[in-house]
Amino acid sequence: MRLFDDEAAPGGLPDNRLRHPLAEAFGGLPAAWAELAQGFLVSAAGQRLCALVDKRRAEGVEVYPADPLRALRSLTPERVKVVILGQDPYHGPGEAQGLAFSVPEGVKIPPSLRNIRRELVDDLGIALPAAGDLGPWVDAGVLLLNTSLTVERDRPASHARAGWVDFTDALIDGVARDRSSKVFLLWGAHAQQKAPRIHAAGPMHGVLMSNHPSPLSARRPPVPFLGSRPFSQANALLRERGAEPVDWSLTRR
């Protein structure tokens, strides 16, 4: 069963609503994630999460994105070089596509992504495409993850306490257990709560923390996102550990 179609919703935006029971999104993952995902799915937290999300959908609430676990489908822990961790998906129609901060081609670029793109230019001088699709970063080994993987329309952080944190804790643990060096970019307070888990895995991984790129916090202390140069810093940490840097260009390979 396809979890995401290229149909347009009213207004010409991609129809990115979750349209199947949430448990179905946990199927079809690479073997490296499958055991972890199924373990969560049968847990009490997983059962509560699925029941809540399915109930809200049955009540007519729009839940995004169509494929909440898309970020895991083409990367395995050993292929991950950098993890970008945010808060939760975009909460407007057509925006969230299962990759943190990314939007489909043709969708207006949200403010957080505008700040990410601005920082990318200031940091590395990279020429930017018109579209806000961050898929090329996935190809380069960047896991685009949020601490919560679903959200309700016009209700940011609506599923922040629904149970996703248990699952994303397990994902972070799974990535950090891989012995190849990685860098974790933790953007915002929700993401930074994962830092102790990463440090506990050992010194082979780098951790860089800043405020969330949202306009509400991108310029604020303690570590403003704008000016933090996360992309060049991540590559410097990878090189220090003998790992290949990330190609941060946004052109398809």
N, C-alpha and C positions, 0 to 999 in steps of 0.2 A: 504494500500500500504506500502510495506517495504521500509524504507529509507536507509537501510544499508544492503548489502549482503556480504557474505563471499567469493565472487569471487576474484580471483587474477587478478591484472592488469599486463601488460607486465613487465617482470622482477621479477615476483613472489611476488610482494608486494600486500597487500590488496587494493582493489579498493575503495578508500575512497573519490571519487569525489561526489560532490552534483549532483544528476542526476534528480531532480524534481524541479518544481517551488518552490522558497523559501517559499512562503506562506504555502505550504503543511507541512513544518517542524513545523509550529505553531499548528498543530492539534494533538490530542491524548494526550495532557498533563494532568496531575492530576488536579482535580478541583481547587486546591489551586493556581495554576498558570494560569489556562485557561482564566479567565476573564482578568487578566493583559495582557496576550499574545494577546488576541483578541482585547483589547483596543488599544494596540500598532499597531497591524496589520492594523486597519482601520484608524489610524492617518496619517497625512501628512508625518511624518518621516518614518513610516512603509511602506507606499506606495512607497516612493522614494527609500527606501532600497531594497524592493522587485524588483522594476523596474530595478535598477542598477545591482543587482546580476543576475537577469534573462537575462538582455541584455548581460552581460559579458559572461555568459554561452552560449548564442545563437551565440556569436562571436567566440566560440571555446576555450575560456579561461577555464582552469581547476580551479574550486573553491572547496575548502575543508572547513569542512569535509562533509561527506554524511548526517549526522544528526546534524546540528548546535546546537540544543536544547537538545541533549542527557543528559546533566548534570541535567536537570530538571525532567527527566522522572521517576526516582525512588526515588526522595527526595521531601519532602514538607517542607515549611518553619519551621514548628514545629519540624521536625526531624533533621534539620541542627544544628550541634554543632559548626562547623568551616567552614568558607568560605575562600578558597584560590583563590585569584584574581590575574590574570596575565594580559598580553597584548592582544595577538591574537593567533590563532591556528598556529601550525607548518605549514610551507609552502612547504614542500617537499612531493612527492608522497608517499602514504601509511602511513603517520605518524599521522596526526590529527584524532582523533576519537570522538570528541565532549566532551571530558573531559580535562580540561586544564592540560597541561604538560604530559599527558598520551599518550602512543603509544600501538598499538596492539602487542600481543605476536608474536615474530619472526621478529619484526622491530628493526633495530639498534637504540640504545638508544641515543637520541639527547643530545648535550652538556648541555643544561639547565637542563634536567632531570638527567644527570650524576651528576651535582652539587647538585641537590635536594637529590639524593640518598646518595651522600657523606655526606651532612649535616645531614641526617637522622641517618647515622651510627655514626658520631661524636657526635651527640646530645644524641641519645638514645641507641646506640649500637645494633641496630636491624639488624638481618641477612637479606640479600636481595636476592630475587629471581632473576633469570637471566633475566626475561622479565621486560619490562617497563610499564606494565599495572597497573594503579593506581585504578582500579575498587574496590579493597578491602577497600580503603578509603571511597568510596561512601557508601558502606555497613555500614561503621562506623559512617556515618553522616557528611562527608566532601563534601561540594559543590565545585566542581572544575570548576571554571568559568573564562572566559576572559572578558575584557572590550569590545572586538569585537569578534563576533562568527563565522565569515567566513574570508577567506583569499584567494588570488590568488596564483597560483603556482609560486614559486621563487620571490614573491613580498611581503616581510614582511610589515605589517601595511597597506596593500593596501586597506582595507575596514575600516580603523580606523576612517575616517570621513564620512562614508557612512550612518550613522544613528543608528548603533548598540548601541552607547553610551546612547541614550535616553532609549533604552530597558533595558540595563544592569543597568542604574540608577534606573529604576522602579523595577527591580529584587532585587537590594540591599535594596531599600526602603521596599519592601515586606518582605524580610527576617528580616530586622531590626525592623519592626513593631511587629513581634512576641515577646511576653514578656519573653520567655525563654532565658536565657543568652547564648550568642554566642561569638566567637572570629573571627575577620576578619584579615586574613594575607594578607596585601597589598604589593605585590612584584613589584616594579618599579613605575615610575612616572605616567603612565597611571592609574594604580590601585589606587595610592595614592590620585588621584583627587576625589575618592569616600569618603574619610575620613570624610569631613564635613557632608555628608548625614548620616553616621553612628552615629557620635557624636550627631547629632540633634535628634536622636531617643531616647536618654537618656543614663544614666550611666550603664545600665545593661549589655552592650556589651563591650568586650575588642577589642582593635585595636593594631596590631603590624605591623610596617612598616620596610621594608628594601629595598635595591636595588634588581633589578630583578636577578634571578639566571643565566642569560646568562653569558658566559665567558667574554663578553665585560664589564660587570658591577659587577659581583659577588664579586670581591675583592676591589672595589672602595669605597671611602667615598661618601656620609656621613654615610651610614649604610651598610657595606658590607654584602651581603647575607651569604657568608661563615663565620661561626662563630657566626651567629645571634641566633642560637638555637631556631628556631620558634616553633618546635614541643613540646619541654618541656615547653617553656613559655606559649604556648596556653593552655596546660593542667593545668598549675599552675593557670592561670586566670580563667579557668572553675571551678576548685576546690574552688578558693576564692569566687566564686559566687554561690557555692552550686550545681554546675552542674557536670554531669558525664564526666570524661576525655575521650579523643579519643584513641582508640586502633590503633596506627600508624603502626602496623605490616602489611606486604603486602601479607599475606596468606589469601586465601579464607575462609570465615566463613561457 
